[in-house]
């Protein structure tokens, strides 16, 4: 069985996080990833693209290109932008089938499930749910 690009992206992320000894360094790495997100057009910052269930403001836009789903997102919170960068690295530019079949085990493997506040964790789940919803509708 071949490993999907999304699964490989998760594995690479887990290996990168293994370089850090403590959570302060991991948080900083997540924040730095968020700073590298591409610009998000203001015209996409509408209720249509807003993710409900996030403590901070999060907008996510998607489009289909060829057979792949392209996700773009932004937040007004640094740590959430970093979480967006993590999700986009794993799930953007993948086929709908690949998105649907990729379990988000990175959350447990990286310890995000233990180290994020409940509100941040809820927001991460809300963003993930939107990605899966788009993939289901694109089937």
N, C-alpha and C positions, 0 to 999 in steps of 0.2 A: 504494500500500500504506500502510495506516495504521500509525503507530508505537504499540506497546503501552504501557500504563502502566508496566510493568516497565522497558522500554527507556527511556522518558522519565525515570524515576527514576534510572537509571544515568547518563544524560546530565546531569541536574541535579547529581548528586553529583560528576561529573568537573569541571563548571564551578565548583562550590564549592571543590574542591581546588585549582583553578588559581589561586585567590586567595592561596595560601600559597607563599612563596618557598623554604621549606626543610622537611626532613622532621621536624624537631622540632615545628614548628607543625602539620604534618599529623597526627603522632601525637597531639598534644594535642587536636586537633579530633576525632579518632576517639574518644579517651577521653571527651571532653565529650559526644559523641553517646551513648556507652554509659551515662553518668550519667542520661540522659533516658529510658532504657528503662522501660516500665511495670512495676509490681511483679509478681513471679512467685510464685505461691502455693507455700508449702512442700510441700503435698501432691503437687505435680508434681515435686519433687526426688527422684525415684526412679530405679532402674536402668532401668525401662521407657523413660524420657525422656532418659536420659543419653547423650551423644554419645561414642562410643568413638573414640580416635585424637587426642583433644585433650590437651595437656599439663596444662591447668587443668580444673577441673570445669565442664562445660557441660550444661545441660538444655534440651531443646526440646520444646515441646508444640504440637500442631496440632489444628485442628478445621475442619470444613466449615461455612460459613454461606452459605445460598443456593447459588450456584455458585462461591463463592470459598473459597480456602484461607487460614485465619488462622493465622499462626505466632506463638508467643510463646517467648522464650528468655531465659536468664540465665547468667552465669558468675561465678566468684569472682575473676576477673582483670580489671582495668580495661581493658586494651587489647582483650581478647577480648570484653568487653561491647560495646565500640565496634564491633568487627567484626560482632557480632550485630546491632547497630543498623543497620549498612550493609546486611546481608543482608535484614533484615526490611523495610527501606525499599524494597528492590527487589522482593522476592518475596512478602511477606505481602499479603493482601487482593487476590490475583490468582486467576484461574481456573487450573485444573491445566494446561490447554493453554498458557496464557500463561507459566506457570512453565517448562514443558518447552521452550518455544520461545525462551526468553531466555538467550542465551549470557552467561556472566559475564565479559564483556570488561573490566569495571571493574577487575578485578584487575591486568591489564596496563596499562590506561589510567591508573590511579592510581599505578602503580609498586609495588603491594603485593607482586607476585611477586618484586621485587628487594629490598624493604626490610623484609619480615617475616623473622623467624628461621625456619629450616626447621620447627621444631616448631609455631610459630604458623601457618605456611603449611599444614602438614598438618592442623591443627585447623580452619582455614578451609575446606579442601577437604572434611573430614569433615562439617562443618555443611552445606555446599552439597550434598553427596551425600545427606544426610538429606532436605533440601528436595526435591531431584529425585526421590528414592525415593517420598516422599509423593505428589508430583504424578503419578508413573507409576501408583501404586496407585489413585489417584483417577480415573483415566481411564475 
